[in-house]
Amino acid sequence: MTIVRRLARWLYRLLAAIGLITVLAISTPIVSWWARAYSGSIDQPRGDVLILLSAAADDANGISYSSYWRARMAVLAWKTGSFKTVVVSGRSGPGILNFLVAEGVPRKAIITESRSTSTRENALDTAGLIRNMPGKKVLLTSDFHMYRAIRVFRKVGITVTPMAVPDVLHDTQNWSGRFSGFEIMLIETAKIAYYRLRGWIVF
């Protein structure tokens, strides 16, 4: 009976903790603060080479929600007239490529690599394509992903300026999107810890 009571108390405390976390995530701006800490400044810097990272949920035939917003921002950035080249990195390269071309980005201005399936592979494969390209490099990815991505690129020797898409920040404007945003931030934090343990990022 003592063991049953202990298990019941443990389960009660666990459920109470989950409930408290859920309430905090939904009713406070903690998730948006968290996302902003990872994204840094949300602006659109000018540059010469725009590096667009596709989202992990993509497949070869289409683009996910996150990749759509990244691609939309890439189109807006291209229309400023600053960028000369767009590099699309990730396995959904063909899907994003088709979207960019349909939105008016010239095909000859786009370079794709569709082998990489992780942020580290994005950086390694992209580095081989752009290392000798002149001009300022700008990295475009989601707000929650920027902290890790920019440090992975620096680790492989590529200096980039961040252009973060307000992905989680957009979702947290509505209470219904805050818990999913919390889950995304929690997973991303675990990935940052893993990358740091492997020595794949620099601070």
C-alpha positions as CSV (number, residue, x, y, z in Angstrom):
1,M,0.0,0.0,0.0
2,T,2.9,2.3,0.8
3,I,4.3,1.8,-2.7
4,V,0.9,2.6,-4.2
5,R,0.6,5.8,-2.2
6,R,4.1,6.9,-3.2
7,L,3.3,6.2,-6.9
8,A,0.0,8.1,-6.5
9,R,1.8,11.1,-5.0
10,W,4.4,11.0,-7.7
11,L,1.8,10.9,-10.4
12,Y,-0.2,13.7,-8.7
13,R,3.0,15.9,-8.6
14,L,3.8,15.1,-12.2
15,L,0.3,16.0,-13.4
16,A,0.3,19.2,-11.3
17,A,3.7,20.2,-12.9
18,I,2.4,19.5,-16.4
19,G,-0.7,21.5,-15.6
20,L,1.3,24.4,-14.3
21,I,3.6,24.4,-17.3
22,T,0.6,24.3,-19.7
23,V,-1.0,27.3,-17.9
24,L,2.2,29.3,-18.0
25,A,2.8,28.5,-21.7
26,I,-0.8,29.5,-22.7
27,S,-1.4,32.5,-20.4
28,T,1.9,34.2,-20.3
29,P,4.4,35.6,-22.9
30,I,7.1,33.2,-21.8
31,V,7.1,31.3,-25.1
32,S,7.4,34.5,-27.1
33,W,10.2,35.7,-24.9
34,W,11.9,32.4,-25.4
35,A,11.6,32.5,-29.2
36,R,12.9,36.1,-29.3
37,A,15.9,35.1,-27.2
38,Y,16.7,32.5,-29.9
39,S,15.9,34.6,-32.9
40,G,17.6,37.9,-32.0
41,S,16.5,40.9,-33.9
42,I,13.7,40.4,-36.3
43,D,14.6,42.5,-39.3
44,Q,15.6,42.1,-43.0
45,P,19.3,42.9,-43.5
46,R,20.6,43.4,-47.0
47,G,23.3,41.2,-48.5
48,D,24.6,39.5,-51.6
49,V,24.0,35.8,-50.9
50,L,20.8,34.6,-49.2
51,I,21.0,31.2,-47.6
52,L,17.5,29.7,-47.1
53,L,17.3,26.6,-44.9
54,S,14.3,24.2,-45.5
55,A,12.5,22.8,-42.5
56,A,13.0,19.2,-41.3
57,A,9.4,18.3,-41.9
58,D,9.6,18.8,-45.7
59,D,9.7,16.1,-48.3
60,A,10.7,16.2,-51.9
61,N,7.3,17.0,-53.2
62,G,6.3,20.0,-51.2
63,I,7.1,22.4,-48.4
64,S,5.9,22.5,-44.8
65,Y,4.4,25.4,-42.9
66,S,7.8,26.6,-41.6
67,S,9.4,26.3,-45.0
68,Y,6.5,28.2,-46.6
69,W,7.1,31.2,-44.4
70,R,10.8,31.0,-44.9
71,A,10.3,31.0,-48.7
72,R,7.9,33.9,-48.5
73,M,10.4,36.0,-46.6
74,A,13.1,35.0,-49.2
75,V,10.9,36.3,-52.0
76,L,10.4,39.6,-50.1
77,A,14.1,39.8,-49.5
78,W,14.8,39.2,-53.2
79,K,12.5,41.9,-54.2
80,T,14.5,44.5,-52.3
81,G,17.0,44.2,-55.2
82,S,19.9,43.6,-52.8
83,F,20.6,39.9,-53.3
84,K,22.3,38.3,-56.3
85,T,22.1,34.7,-55.3
86,V,19.7,32.5,-53.3
87,V,21.0,29.2,-51.9
88,V,18.3,26.7,-50.8
89,S,19.7,24.1,-48.5
90,G,17.8,20.9,-47.4
91,R,16.0,17.9,-48.8
92,S,12.9,19.9,-49.8
93,G,15.0,22.1,-52.1
94,P,12.9,21.3,-55.2
95,G,9.7,22.3,-53.5
96,I,11.1,25.6,-52.4
97,L,12.8,26.1,-55.7
98,N,9.5,25.8,-57.6
99,F,7.9,28.2,-55.1
100,L,10.6,30.9,-55.5
101,V,10.5,30.7,-59.3
102,A,6.7,30.9,-59.3
103,E,7.0,34.1,-57.2
104,G,9.4,35.8,-59.5
105,V,12.9,34.8,-58.4
106,P,15.0,34.0,-61.6
107,R,15.9,30.3,-61.8
108,K,19.5,31.2,-62.7
109,A,19.9,33.1,-59.4
110,I,19.0,30.0,-57.3
111,I,21.4,27.3,-56.2
112,T,20.1,24.2,-54.5
113,E,21.5,21.4,-52.5
114,S,19.0,18.8,-51.5
115,R,21.1,16.2,-49.7
116,S,21.3,17.6,-46.2
117,T,18.8,16.4,-43.6
118,S,20.1,18.3,-40.5
119,T,21.3,21.7,-39.6
120,R,24.9,20.6,-39.4
121,E,24.6,19.0,-42.9
122,N,23.0,22.2,-44.1
123,A,26.1,24.1,-43.0
124,L,28.7,21.6,-44.3
125,D,27.0,21.2,-47.7
126,T,26.3,24.9,-48.2
127,A,29.9,25.9,-47.2
128,G,31.2,23.9,-50.2
129,L,28.9,25.9,-52.5
130,I,29.5,29.5,-51.2
131,R,32.9,29.6,-49.5
132,N,34.4,31.4,-52.5
133,M,31.4,33.6,-53.3
134,P,32.1,37.3,-52.7
135,G,29.8,39.5,-50.7
136,K,27.8,39.4,-47.5
137,K,26.0,36.2,-46.6
138,V,22.6,36.3,-44.9
139,L,21.1,33.2,-43.2
140,L,17.3,32.8,-43.4
141,T,15.5,30.4,-41.1
142,S,12.8,30.4,-38.4
143,D,13.1,32.3,-35.2
144,F,13.3,29.2,-33.0
145,H,16.0,27.7,-35.2
146,M,18.3,30.8,-35.7
147,Y,20.3,30.5,-32.5
148,R,21.6,27.0,-33.3
149,A,21.8,27.5,-37.1
150,I,23.9,30.6,-37.1
151,R,26.4,29.0,-34.6
152,V,26.6,25.9,-36.7
153,F,27.5,27.9,-39.8
154,R,30.1,29.8,-37.8
155,K,31.6,26.5,-36.7
156,V,32.2,25.5,-40.3
157,G,33.8,28.8,-41.0
158,I,31.0,30.7,-42.7
159,T,30.2,34.2,-41.3
160,V,26.5,34.9,-41.8
161,T,24.1,37.7,-40.8
162,P,20.7,36.4,-39.4
163,M,17.4,37.0,-41.0
164,A,14.9,35.3,-38.7
165,V,11.3,34.4,-39.8
166,P,8.8,35.1,-36.9
167,D,7.5,31.6,-37.0
168,V,6.8,30.8,-33.3
169,L,6.5,34.5,-32.6
170,H,3.6,34.6,-35.1
171,D,1.9,31.6,-33.6
172,T,2.1,32.9,-30.0
173,Q,0.1,36.0,-30.9
174,N,-2.9,33.7,-30.4
175,W,-3.3,31.7,-27.2
176,S,-4.2,28.6,-29.2
177,G,-0.7,28.5,-30.7
178,R,1.3,29.0,-27.6
179,F,1.4,25.4,-26.4
180,S,2.6,24.1,-29.7
181,G,5.1,26.9,-29.7
182,F,6.3,25.8,-26.3
183,E,6.8,22.2,-27.6
184,I,8.9,23.6,-30.5
185,M,11.0,25.6,-28.2
186,L,11.5,22.7,-25.8
187,I,12.6,20.4,-28.6
188,E,14.9,23.1,-30.1
189,T,16.6,23.6,-26.7
190,A,17.3,19.9,-26.5
191,K,18.9,20.0,-30.0
192,I,21.1,22.9,-28.9
193,A,22.3,20.9,-25.9
194,Y,23.0,17.9,-28.2
195,Y,24.9,20.0,-30.7
196,R,26.9,21.6,-28.0
197,L,27.9,18.2,-26.5
198,R,29.0,17.1,-30.0
199,G,31.0,20.2,-30.5
200,W,29.0,21.3,-33.6
201,I,28.3,24.9,-32.5
202,V,30.4,27.8,-31.3
203,F,29.4,30.5,-28.9
